[in-house]
Amino acid sequence: MTPHLLNLGVHILAGSAAIVLGLYLLGKPKDAIHHRRRGRVFVLLTFVVCLSAAIGNALFRFLPLFAVLTVLVSYQLLSGWHVIHTRANGPDRIDAGLLLGAAAITAMLVRRLFADGATVGAAASVMVSTLAAIAILLAYDAARWLFPRRWHAALWRYEHVYKILGCLFGMLSAAVGNTVRVGQPWSQLAPSVLGVIAVLCCWVRIYRAQRGAVEMRPRMV
């Protein structure tokens, strides 16, 4: 087996396992202990997916769309996992490094993509939407440094959900792009739409839980 096929096999197996586990976790109640344990497995599998994708793009075959998806999913994974540890403290040096690194890599990719004409054609809509997602995410994470400290305690759960679900549906979008030939590029955009719906549903649940917790606090007389 050639190194390229070995890397591709690892990528497919890890990606398939990560998608199945991610969808399973999405549909299960968020029991703290089990969610954390299985969440670590999801993060590990997704990291393998991102690493193998980066290796494939760098050493074997550069695919513009999947290079951009690799940057997006990798950044969402690392920053979405790290926010669990910072929580109310807000962004730290690791967040700064991730932000600057992702911005630099994205800028280099954009320069190459426009030079090669990769943003023109049937997959242009997927490419542009993915680049827009990266830009919005980087802009938000840059703005976090200006937030009042009290905001971070309220917002970190929303951020974690958005970024980790973004990883899940980003991988699903890449899988559809590689396996479904009907209705492209719209069929590849469908997982992104489902991801937005899933994020909004989770955000509503978080908001209701936070609101309920506030209402249950004893009032000062």
ZAMARGU-4260 file (C-alpha; in steps of 0.2 Angstrom, whole numbers, plus 5000, padded with zeros to 4 digits):
<rodrens>
0) 5000/5000/5000 | 5007/5017/4995 | 5009/5031/5008 | 4995/5041/4999 | 4982/5026/5000
5) 4987/5023/5018 | 4984/5041/5023 | 4968/5041/5013 | 4962/5026/5022 | 4966/5033/5039
10) 4957/5049/5034 | 4941/5040/5028 | 4940/5028/5043 | 4943/5042/5056 | 4931/5053/5047
15) 4917/5040/5046 | 4920/5036/5065 | 4920/5054/5070 | 4904/5058/5060 | 4895/5043/5068
20) 4900/5047/5085 | 4896/5066/5083 | 4879/5062/5077 | 4876/5050/5092 | 4882/5063/5104
25) 4871/5076/5096 | 4856/5065/5099 | 4860/5060/5117 | 4857/5070/5133 | 4872/5080/5139
30) 4877/5069/5154 | 4893/5078/5160 | 4904/5063/5163 | 4899/5053/5147 | 4899/5068/5136
35) 4916/5073/5141 | 4923/5055/5138 | 4915/5053/5122 | 4919/5071/5117 | 4937/5068/5119
40) 4936/5053/5107 | 4927/5064/5095 | 4941/5077/5096 | 4954/5064/5094 | 4946/5056/5079
45) 4943/5074/5071 | 4961/5079/5074 | 4966/5063/5065 | 4955/5068/5050 | 4962/5086/5050
50) 4980/5080/5051 | 4978/5067/5037 | 4969/5080/5026 | 4983/5092/5029 | 4996/5079/5024
55) 4986/5074/5009 | 4985/5092/5003 | 5003/5096/5006 | 5011/5080/5000 | 5000/5071/4988
60) 4986/5080/4980 | 4981/5098/4983 | 4962/5100/4982 | 4957/5118/4985 | 4940/5116/4993
65) 4946/5103/5005 | 4961/5113/5009 | 4949/5127/5015 | 4938/5115/5024 | 4953/5108/5033
70) 4958/5125/5039 | 4940/5128/5045 | 4937/5112/5054 | 4955/5112/5062 | 4952/5129/5069
75) 4935/5126/5075 | 4941/5110/5083 | 4955/5117/5092 | 4947/5133/5098 | 4931/5125/5102
80) 4939/5112/5113 | 4950/5125/5121 | 4936/5136/5126 | 4930/5123/5138 | 4946/5126/5148
85) 4946/5145/5148 | 4927/5147/5150 | 4924/5163/5160 | 4942/5168/5159 | 4941/5173/5141
90) 4954/5171/5127 | 4972/5167/5132 | 4989/5165/5123 | 4983/5149/5115 | 4968/5157/5107
95) 4979/5171/5101 | 4991/5159/5093 | 4977/5149/5085 | 4969/5165/5078 | 4984/5172/5071
100) 4989/5155/5063 | 4972/5152/5056 | 4972/5169/5049 | 4989/5168/5041 | 4985/5151/5033
105) 4969/5157/5026 | 4977/5172/5019 | 4990/5161/5010 | 4976/5149/5004 | 4965/5164/4997
110) 4980/5171/4987 | 4983/5154/4979 | 4965/5150/4976 | 4961/5167/4967 | 4978/5165/4957
115) 4973/5147/4952 | 4955/5152/4948 | 4948/5140/4961 | 4934/5151/4966 | 4926/5150/4949
120) 4916/5136/4943 | 4902/5124/4949 | 4910/5123/4967 | 4912/5142/4969 | 4897/5143/4980
125) 4904/5130/4992 | 4921/5138/4992 | 4914/5156/4995 | 4903/5150/5009 | 4917/5141/5017
130) 4929/5156/5016 | 4915/5167/5023 | 4913/5155/5037 | 4931/5156/5041 | 4931/5175/5040
135) 4916/5177/5052 | 4923/5165/5064 | 4940/5174/5064 | 4932/5191/5066 | 4921/5185/5081
140) 4936/5177/5090 | 4946/5193/5087 | 4932/5203/5094 | 4931/5192/5110 | 4947/5201/5116
145) 4936/5217/5118 | 4922/5209/5127 | 4918/5213/5145 | 4924/5199/5156 | 4907/5195/5162
150) 4902/5190/5144 | 4913/5176/5143 | 4904/5166/5157 | 4888/5167/5147 | 4895/5165/5130
155) 4907/5151/5131 | 4894/5137/5129 | 4887/5145/5114 | 4904/5146/5106 | 4908/5128/5110
160) 4892/5121/5102 | 4895/5132/5087 | 4913/5127/5084 | 4911/5108/5088 | 4895/5106/5078
165) 4904/5116/5064 | 4917/5102/5064 | 4904/5088/5063 | 4894/5096/5049 | 4910/5102/5040
170) 4916/5084/5039 | 4899/5078/5034 | 4899/5092/5020 | 4916/5085/5014 | 4910/5067/5014
175) 4895/5072/5004 | 4906/5081/4992 | 4917/5066/4989 | 4903/5053/4988 | 4887/5061/4981
180) 4888/5066/4963 | 4869/5071/4961 | 4864/5089/4964 | 4881/5096/4967 | 4886/5109/4973
185) 4869/5111/4982 | 4869/5093/4990 | 4886/5098/4998 | 4879/5114/5005 | 4864/5104/5013
190) 4875/5098/5028 | 4879/5116/5032 | 4861/5121/5032 | 4857/5106/5044 | 4872/5111/5055
195) 4865/5129/5056 | 4848/5122/5062 | 4857/5110/5074 | 4867/5125/5082 | 4851/5136/5083
200) 4842/5122/5092 | 4856/5119/5104 | 4858/5138/5107 | 4839/5139/5112 | 4841/5124/5124
205) 4857/5133/5132 | 4847/5149/5133 | 4832/5141/5142 | 4844/5132/5154 | 4853/5148/5158
210) 4837/5158/5160 | 4829/5144/5171 | 4845/5144/5182 | 4843/5163/5185 | 4825/5162/5189
215) 4829/5148/5202 | 4841/5159/5211 | 4835/5166/5228 | 4831/5184/5227 | 4839/5196/5239
220) 4827/5204/5251
</rodrens>
